[in-house]
Amino acid sequence: MPQQHLDRLSAIDAGFLHQESASTHMHIGAVAIFEGPAPSHAEFLEHIRARLSLVPRYRQKLAAAPLGLGRQRWVDDPNFNLEYHVRRSALPAPGDEERLRQLAARVFSQALDRTKPLWEMWVVEGLSDGRFALISKTHHALVDGISGIDLMTTLFDVTKVPRTVEGDPWVPRPVPTPAELTAASLLGAVGAVVTLPLRTAGALAHPHEVADELAERVEGVSGIARTLVLAPAPKSPLNVPIGPHRRIAFVPARLEDMKAVKNALGGTVNDVVLAVVAGALRRLYEFRGDPTDGVTLQVQVPVSTRRHEERGSFGNRITQVVAPLPIGVADPVERLRIVREAMQDVKESKQALGAASIADMQDFAPPTILAQASRLNFNHRLFNLLVTNVPGPQLPLYALGRELLSAFPIAFLAGDRALAVAIMSYHGGMNFGLLGDYDALPDIDVVAAGLEDALAELLTIARAAGPPSELANRRSGNGTRRARRDVPATG
């Protein structure tokens, strides 16, 4: 669905705006590394300008009705200046990863200007081996991490020869007056009420299906309530007040290694990812001298609720589920088993459907109630950290004939949380991007090394194991679940 002038923000997108503060920046992005040399600034600007017709939201800004009436809307920016959004920098010698990380951290430490379209790109020259990088930063209200891959690939091609993109010359529509914004907000509220009889008629036509779905949604919402009240996230050294400054770390990995672990030990690739994160955080706790016995953190895992027929539409269609990270368990295979069974329980508990129901309810909430609901989504009682796994294309991509070699996604920090982990698969890789608070996580490199060690540990065990059932039989024989003696332990 093409983006329209005066489109209203979805409830989830408005929630991301409500959550933003001087220390909580709600932008996401990536650091992408290309074979060199970098295109000229004029060439890259023209490349983006030619493709902006594919993502018209990138030339729109926020507009609000007087007195906060209704949610903000997207309107064309008559002063749109591509040169403001696309910037250029160069790393000092020797152009290593450390200097690239430092630059990316500085970029992500700055909030986006809400008076302009909510995105930036930085072309970074001077990387070692003649490569260059692209740092992208987009507000979460503009694009979510799952449909965001579709947006980014508008800049890429599947061959070295760029495809031709034809678009009409852009003519911004006039900025609406306060009266027009007020009228749009009132009409939007009336429209929501008017459609209720239509939805009711549809429900009456299929009463059994509606009753079954309603029962599942009630079960899901009840499960979330039980989690919030009866099983809140534990206290953690990762959950402290944060500042505006960030640290970033990169960890390259291979998708085939993740698949090898899940094929040998059971579960899904996402289960393996969570087990690896649990092992890395166990390493961090031990490095700091914090106790790990019996510690199980709770992790938020975003889930796309975008239906198949909604592919290609914009605005967030995501919700989240909460899963355990058993960092108090020394045995890596036991950690994976706990994660695997917990994620299966989450699927059977309808937790994702319940969270989606809460998001649907927010679509009818006035702004003040919506603000409270969005705070609930980031409540420190729900989870300790964010871990998001985004599937990317499994074929090489090119920008102006330069191959994209690797990409490291960057998430966001919300609430009293000092760490967020994002993972993206691309062309056989499965790379981790770590975002940490500058003051609360000076040892972010310990987490990065812990990810490498935890995956290597599971991979060594998987390669030595037979089928999942055979491994389970061998491990249950002695009644214990300790790490193998010939494998370096994470703890």
C-alpha positions as CSV (number, residue, x, y, z in Angstrom):
1,M,0.0,0.0,0.0
2,P,1.5,3.4,-1.0
3,Q,2.1,5.9,1.8
4,Q,-0.3,8.8,1.7
5,H,-0.2,12.4,2.7
6,L,-1.9,12.8,6.1
7,D,-1.5,9.1,7.0
8,R,-2.1,8.6,10.8
9,L,0.6,6.8,12.8
10,S,-0.4,3.4,14.0
11,A,-0.8,2.8,17.7
12,I,2.5,1.0,17.9
13,D,4.4,3.7,16.0
14,A,2.9,6.4,18.2
15,G,4.0,4.4,21.2
16,F,7.6,4.6,20.0
17,L,7.4,8.4,19.8
18,H,5.9,8.5,23.3
19,Q,8.8,6.4,24.7
20,E,11.5,8.7,23.3
21,S,13.5,10.9,25.7
22,A,16.8,12.6,26.0
23,S,18.4,9.2,26.9
24,T,16.1,6.8,25.1
25,H,16.5,7.1,21.3
26,M,14.0,5.1,19.4
27,H,15.9,4.8,16.1
28,I,17.2,1.5,14.7
29,G,19.6,0.8,11.8
30,A,22.7,-1.0,10.6
31,V,26.3,-0.8,9.8
32,A,26.9,-2.3,6.3
33,I,30.3,-2.9,4.9
34,F,30.9,-2.9,1.1
35,E,33.8,-3.8,-1.2
36,G,35.4,-0.5,-2.3
37,P,36.1,2.1,-3.4
38,A,33.2,4.2,-2.2
39,P,31.1,6.0,-4.8
40,S,31.4,9.8,-5.0
41,H,29.1,11.8,-2.9
42,A,27.2,13.1,-5.9
43,E,26.9,9.6,-7.4
44,F,25.5,8.2,-4.1
45,L,23.1,11.1,-3.7
46,E,21.7,10.6,-7.2
47,H,21.4,6.9,-6.6
48,I,19.2,7.5,-3.5
49,R,17.2,10.4,-5.1
50,A,16.3,8.1,-8.1
51,R,14.8,5.6,-5.7
52,L,13.0,7.8,-3.2
53,S,9.8,7.3,-5.1
54,L,9.8,3.6,-3.9
55,V,9.8,4.8,-0.2
56,P,7.9,8.1,-0.2
57,R,7.8,8.1,3.6
58,Y,11.4,9.1,3.5
59,R,10.3,12.5,2.3
60,Q,7.6,12.9,4.9
61,K,7.8,14.4,8.4
62,L,5.5,14.4,11.5
63,A,2.6,16.8,12.0
64,A,0.4,17.1,15.0
65,A,-3.1,18.6,15.5
66,P,-3.4,21.4,18.0
67,L,-3.8,20.5,21.7
68,G,-2.5,17.0,21.0
69,L,-5.8,16.0,19.4
70,G,-5.4,12.5,17.9
71,R,-2.2,10.9,16.8
72,Q,0.5,12.6,14.7
73,R,0.4,12.2,11.0
74,W,2.8,11.9,8.1
75,V,2.9,14.9,5.8
76,D,5.2,15.8,2.9
77,D,8.2,17.9,3.9
78,P,8.3,20.9,1.5
79,N,11.8,21.7,2.7
80,F,13.2,18.2,2.2
81,N,16.9,18.3,1.6
82,L,18.6,15.0,0.6
83,E,22.0,16.4,1.4
84,Y,21.0,16.9,5.1
85,H,20.0,13.2,5.4
86,V,23.0,11.7,3.5
87,R,26.3,12.5,5.0
88,R,29.9,11.5,4.5
89,S,32.8,10.8,6.8
90,A,36.2,9.1,6.8
91,L,37.9,7.0,9.4
92,P,41.4,7.9,10.6
93,A,44.2,5.4,9.8
94,P,44.3,2.5,10.1
95,G,40.5,2.4,9.4
96,D,40.0,-0.7,11.6
97,E,36.7,-2.0,13.1
98,E,37.3,-0.3,16.4
99,R,37.3,3.2,14.7
100,L,34.2,2.2,12.7
101,R,32.4,1.1,15.9
102,Q,33.3,4.4,17.6
103,L,31.9,6.4,14.7
104,A,28.7,4.3,14.6
105,A,28.3,4.7,18.4
106,R,28.5,8.5,18.1
107,V,25.9,8.5,15.3
108,F,23.5,6.4,17.3
109,S,24.0,8.6,20.4
110,Q,22.3,11.5,18.7
111,A,18.5,11.7,18.5
112,L,16.9,12.3,15.1
113,D,15.4,15.8,14.4
114,R,11.6,15.4,14.6
115,T,11.1,18.5,12.4
116,K,12.5,16.6,9.4
117,P,12.0,13.1,7.9
118,L,13.3,10.6,10.5
119,W,16.3,9.0,8.9
120,E,20.0,9.5,8.2
121,M,22.7,7.7,6.2
122,W,26.5,8.1,6.6
123,V,28.9,7.0,3.8
124,V,32.1,6.1,5.6
125,E,35.4,6.0,3.7
126,G,38.8,4.9,4.8
127,L,38.2,1.3,5.9
128,S,41.1,-1.1,5.7
129,D,41.5,-3.1,2.5
130,G,39.9,-0.3,0.5
131,R,36.4,-1.0,1.7
132,F,33.7,1.5,2.7
133,A,30.7,1.4,5.1
134,L,27.2,2.7,5.2
135,I,25.7,3.6,8.6
136,S,21.9,3.9,8.4
137,K,19.7,5.2,11.1
138,T,15.8,5.3,10.9
139,H,13.3,6.1,13.6
140,H,11.3,3.0,14.8
141,A,8.1,4.9,14.1
142,L,9.0,5.1,10.5
143,V,9.9,1.5,9.9
144,D,10.2,-1.7,12.0
145,G,13.0,-4.2,11.9
146,I,11.2,-6.8,9.9
147,S,9.7,-4.7,7.0
148,G,12.9,-2.6,7.3
149,I,14.8,-5.1,5.2
150,D,12.3,-4.4,2.3
151,L,12.9,-0.7,2.6
152,M,16.7,-1.0,2.7
153,T,16.8,-3.3,-0.3
154,T,15.3,-0.5,-2.4
155,L,18.8,0.9,-2.4
156,F,20.3,-2.4,-3.4
157,D,20.3,-4.5,-6.6
158,V,20.8,-8.3,-7.1
159,T,23.3,-7.7,-9.8
160,K,26.3,-5.4,-10.2
161,V,24.4,-3.4,-12.8
162,P,21.9,-1.1,-11.1
163,R,18.4,-1.5,-12.2
164,T,16.6,1.5,-13.6
165,V,14.0,3.0,-11.4
166,E,11.5,5.4,-12.9
167,G,9.6,7.8,-10.8
168,D,7.6,10.9,-11.3
169,P,9.3,14.2,-10.3
170,W,8.4,14.8,-6.6
171,V,6.1,17.7,-5.9
172,P,5.4,18.0,-2.1
173,R,1.8,18.6,-1.2
174,P,1.1,21.7,1.0
175,V,1.6,21.4,4.7
176,P,-1.8,21.1,6.3
177,T,-3.1,23.9,8.4
178,P,-3.9,23.4,12.1
179,A,-7.6,23.4,11.1
180,E,-7.0,20.7,8.5
181,L,-5.1,18.5,11.0
182,T,-7.9,18.9,13.5
183,A,-10.5,17.9,10.9
184,A,-8.4,14.9,9.9
185,S,-8.2,13.8,13.5
186,L,-11.9,14.1,14.0
187,L,-12.7,12.3,10.8
188,G,-10.3,9.5,11.8
189,A,-12.1,9.0,15.1
190,V,-15.5,9.0,13.3
191,G,-14.2,6.5,10.7
192,A,-13.1,4.1,13.4
193,V,-16.6,4.2,14.9
194,V,-18.3,3.9,11.6
195,T,-16.4,0.7,10.7
196,L,-17.6,-1.0,13.9
197,P,-21.0,-2.1,12.5
198,L,-19.1,-3.6,9.5
199,R,-16.8,-5.6,11.7
200,T,-19.8,-6.6,13.8
201,A,-21.7,-7.8,10.7
202,G,-18.7,-9.9,9.7
203,A,-18.5,-11.4,13.2
204,L,-22.2,-12.3,13.1
205,A,-21.6,-14.1,9.7
206,H,-19.0,-16.4,11.3
207,P,-19.9,-16.7,15.0
208,H,-17.9,-19.9,15.7
209,E,-14.7,-18.6,14.1
210,V,-15.0,-15.3,16.0
211,A,-15.7,-17.1,19.3
212,D,-12.6,-19.3,18.9
213,E,-10.4,-16.4,18.0
214,L,-11.8,-14.4,20.9
215,A,-11.1,-17.2,23.3
216,E,-7.5,-17.5,22.1
217,R,-7.0,-13.7,22.4
218,V,-8.4,-13.7,26.0
219,E,-6.0,-16.6,26.8
220,G,-3.1,-14.7,25.4
221,V,-3.9,-11.5,27.2
222,S,-4.3,-13.4,30.5
223,G,-0.9,-15.0,30.0
224,I,0.7,-11.6,29.6
225,A,-1.0,-10.4,32.7
226,R,0.2,-13.4,34.7
227,T,3.8,-12.8,33.5
228,L,3.6,-9.2,34.6
229,V,2.1,-9.9,38.0
230,L,3.3,-13.4,39.0
231,A,6.6,-13.7,37.1
232,P,8.2,-10.3,36.6
233,A,11.7,-9.9,35.2
234,P,14.3,-10.3,37.9
235,K,16.7,-7.6,39.0
236,S,19.8,-7.4,36.9
237,P,23.0,-5.3,36.6
238,L,21.9,-4.7,33.1
239,N,18.8,-2.9,34.3
240,V,19.9,0.5,35.4
241,P,19.1,4.1,34.4
242,I,20.9,4.9,31.1
243,G,22.3,8.0,29.5
244,P,22.3,9.2,25.9
245,H,25.7,7.8,24.9
246,R,26.2,4.4,23.3
247,R,28.8,1.7,22.7
248,I,28.5,-0.7,19.7
249,A,30.1,-4.1,19.1
250,F,30.0,-6.5,16.1
251,V,30.1,-10.3,16.1
252,P,30.1,-12.1,12.7
253,A,28.7,-15.6,12.6
254,R,27.5,-18.1,10.0
255,L,23.9,-19.2,9.5
256,E,25.1,-22.8,8.6
257,D,26.7,-23.0,12.1
258,M,23.4,-22.1,13.7
259,K,21.6,-24.6,11.6
260,A,24.2,-27.3,12.4
261,V,23.5,-26.8,16.1
262,K,19.7,-26.9,15.8
263,N,19.9,-29.9,13.5
264,A,22.0,-31.9,16.0
265,L,20.6,-30.6,19.3
266,G,17.0,-29.7,18.4
267,G,14.9,-26.5,18.3
268,T,15.0,-23.7,15.8
269,V,17.6,-21.2,14.7
270,N,16.0,-18.6,16.9
271,D,16.3,-21.0,19.9
272,V,20.0,-21.4,19.2
273,V,20.4,-17.6,19.0
274,L,18.7,-17.1,22.4
275,A,20.8,-19.9,24.0
276,V,24.0,-18.3,22.6
277,V,22.9,-14.9,24.1
278,A,22.3,-16.7,27.4
279,G,25.9,-18.1,27.3
280,A,27.3,-14.7,26.5
281,L,25.5,-13.0,29.4
282,R,26.7,-15.8,31.8
283,R,30.2,-14.9,30.7
284,L,29.5,-11.2,31.5
285,Y,28.2,-12.0,34.9
286,E,31.2,-14.1,35.7
287,F,33.6,-11.4,34.4
288,R,32.0,-8.9,36.8
289,G,31.9,-11.3,39.7
290,D,28.1,-11.3,39.8
291,P,26.4,-14.5,41.0
292,T,24.8,-16.7,38.4
293,D,23.3,-19.5,40.4
294,G,19.6,-19.8,39.7
295,V,19.6,-16.6,37.6
296,T,17.1,-16.6,34.6
297,L,16.7,-13.3,32.8
298,Q,13.7,-12.5,30.7
299,V,14.2,-11.4,27.1
300,Q,11.8,-9.6,24.8
301,V,11.6,-11.2,21.3
302,P,9.8,-9.1,18.7
303,V,7.5,-11.1,16.5
304,S,6.0,-9.9,13.2
305,T,2.2,-10.0,13.1
306,R,2.1,-8.8,9.5
307,R,-0.2,-11.0,7.5
308,H,0.8,-12.3,4.1
309,E,-1.6,-9.9,2.3
310,E,0.0,-7.0,4.2
311,R,3.5,-7.6,2.8
312,G,4.8,-4.4,1.2
313,S,2.7,-2.2,3.4
314,F,4.3,0.2,5.9
315,G,3.9,1.0,9.5
316,N,4.7,-1.4,12.3
317,R,3.0,-4.8,12.5
318,I,5.0,-6.2,15.4
319,T,4.3,-7.4,18.8
320,Q,6.6,-9.1,21.4
321,V,6.8,-12.2,23.5
322,V,8.8,-12.8,26.6
323,A,11.2,-15.8,26.9
324,P,13.7,-17.0,29.5
325,L,17.5,-16.7,29.3
326,P,18.8,-19.4,31.8
327,I,22.2,-17.9,32.4
328,G,22.4,-19.7,35.7
329,V,22.8,-23.0,33.8
330,A,26.4,-24.0,33.1
331,D,25.6,-26.7,30.6
332,P,25.2,-25.2,27.1
333,V,23.0,-28.0,25.8
334,E,20.8,-27.7,28.9
335,R,20.5,-24.0,28.3
336,L,19.3,-24.7,24.7
337,R,16.8,-27.3,26.0
338,I,15.3,-24.8,28.4
339,V,15.0,-22.1,25.8
340,R,13.6,-24.5,23.3
341,E,10.9,-25.8,25.6
342,A,10.1,-22.3,26.8
343,M,9.7,-20.9,23.3
344,Q,7.4,-23.9,22.5
345,D,5.3,-23.0,25.6
346,V,5.2,-19.4,24.4
347,K,3.7,-20.5,21.1
348,E,1.2,-22.7,22.7
349,S,0.2,-20.1,25.3
350,K,-1.0,-17.7,22.6
351,Q,1.2,-15.0,24.2
352,A,2.0,-13.4,20.8
353,L,-1.7,-13.3,19.9
354,G,-2.5,-11.7,23.3
355,A,0.2,-9.0,22.7
356,A,-1.3,-8.4,19.3
357,S,-4.7,-8.0,20.9
358,I,-3.3,-5.4,23.2
359,A,-1.9,-3.5,20.3
360,D,-5.2,-3.7,18.5
361,M,-6.9,-2.2,21.5
362,Q,-4.5,0.7,21.4
363,D,-5.8,1.6,18.0
364,F,-8.9,3.0,19.6
365,A,-7.1,4.7,22.5
366,P,-6.8,8.5,22.9
367,P,-3.2,9.8,23.1
368,T,-3.0,10.0,26.9
369,I,-4.1,6.4,27.3
370,L,-1.9,5.4,24.4
371,A,1.1,6.9,26.2
372,Q,0.4,4.8,29.3
373,A,0.0,1.7,27.2
374,S,3.3,2.2,25.4
375,R,5.0,2.6,28.7
376,L,3.6,-0.8,29.7
377,N,5.2,-2.3,26.7
378,F,8.6,-1.1,27.9
379,N,7.9,-1.7,31.6
380,H,11.0,-3.0,33.4
381,R,8.9,-5.7,35.1
382,L,8.3,-7.4,31.7
383,F,11.8,-8.1,30.5
384,N,15.5,-7.5,31.1
385,L,16.8,-6.9,27.5
386,L,15.7,-7.0,23.9
387,V,16.9,-9.7,21.4
388,T,15.6,-9.4,17.9
389,N,16.4,-11.7,15.0
390,V,15.7,-10.3,11.5
391,P,15.8,-12.6,8.4
392,G,17.6,-11.0,5.5
393,P,18.2,-12.0,1.8
394,Q,20.3,-15.1,1.2
395,L,21.9,-13.8,-2.0
396,P,24.5,-11.1,-2.6
397,L,23.3,-7.5,-2.9
398,Y,25.0,-4.6,-4.6
399,A,24.9,-0.8,-4.3
400,L,26.2,1.0,-7.4
401,G,28.1,-2.1,-8.4
402,R,29.8,-2.6,-5.0
403,E,28.9,-5.9,-3.2
404,L,27.5,-5.8,0.3
405,L,30.0,-7.9,2.2
406,S,28.3,-7.9,5.7
407,A,25.7,-6.1,7.7
408,F,25.4,-5.7,11.5
409,P,21.9,-4.5,12.7
410,I,21.6,-2.0,15.6
411,A,18.5,-2.1,17.8
412,F,17.5,0.5,20.5
413,L,17.6,0.9,24.3
414,A,14.4,1.6,26.0
415,G,13.7,2.0,29.7
416,D,16.3,1.0,32.3
417,R,18.1,-1.4,30.0
418,A,21.7,-1.1,29.1
419,L,22.0,-3.8,26.4
420,A,20.1,-4.7,23.2
421,V,21.1,-7.5,20.8
422,A,20.1,-7.5,17.2
423,I,20.9,-10.4,14.7
424,M,20.4,-10.4,10.9
425,S,21.1,-13.1,8.4
426,Y,22.5,-12.2,5.0
427,H,24.0,-14.3,2.3
428,G,25.1,-17.1,4.6
429,G,26.1,-14.8,7.4
430,M,24.2,-14.3,10.7
431,N,25.7,-11.3,12.3
432,F,25.2,-9.8,15.8
433,G,25.0,-6.1,16.5
434,L,25.3,-5.1,20.1
435,L,24.1,-1.7,21.4
436,G,25.1,-0.8,25.0
437,D,24.8,2.2,27.2
438,Y,28.2,3.9,27.3
439,D,28.5,4.2,31.1
440,A,26.6,1.0,32.2
441,L,28.3,-1.3,29.7
442,P,32.0,-0.5,29.4
443,D,32.7,-4.2,29.0
444,I,30.5,-4.7,25.9
445,D,33.4,-6.5,24.3
446,V,33.1,-9.2,27.0
447,V,29.6,-9.9,25.7
448,A,30.8,-10.0,22.1
449,A,33.5,-12.5,23.0
450,G,31.0,-14.5,25.0
451,L,28.7,-14.8,21.9
452,E,31.6,-16.2,19.9
453,D,32.6,-18.6,22.7
454,A,29.0,-19.8,23.4
455,L,28.3,-20.5,19.7
456,A,31.7,-22.3,19.3
457,E,30.9,-24.4,22.4
458,L,27.5,-25.5,21.0
459,L,28.9,-26.1,17.6
460,T,31.7,-28.3,18.9
461,I,29.1,-30.4,20.8
462,A,26.8,-30.5,17.8
463,R,29.6,-31.8,15.5
464,A,30.5,-34.5,18.0
465,A,26.9,-35.5,18.5
466,G,24.6,-37.9,16.5
467,P,20.9,-37.2,15.8
468,P,19.1,-35.3,18.6
469,S,17.5,-38.4,20.0
470,E,20.9,-40.2,20.2
471,L,22.4,-37.2,22.0
472,A,19.5,-37.0,24.5
473,N,19.9,-40.7,25.3
474,R,23.6,-40.3,25.9
475,R,23.3,-37.3,28.1
476,S,20.5,-38.7,30.2
477,G,22.6,-41.8,31.1
478,N,24.5,-40.3,34.0
479,G,21.7,-38.2,35.4
480,T,23.8,-35.0,35.2
481,R,23.9,-32.2,32.7
482,R,27.4,-30.7,33.0
483,A,29.4,-29.3,30.1
484,R,31.7,-31.7,28.3
485,R,35.3,-31.8,29.7
486,D,36.9,-31.4,26.3
487,V,34.9,-28.2,25.4
488,P,35.9,-24.8,26.8
489,A,33.2,-23.8,29.2
490,T,31.5,-20.4,29.2
491,G,31.6,-20.3,32.9
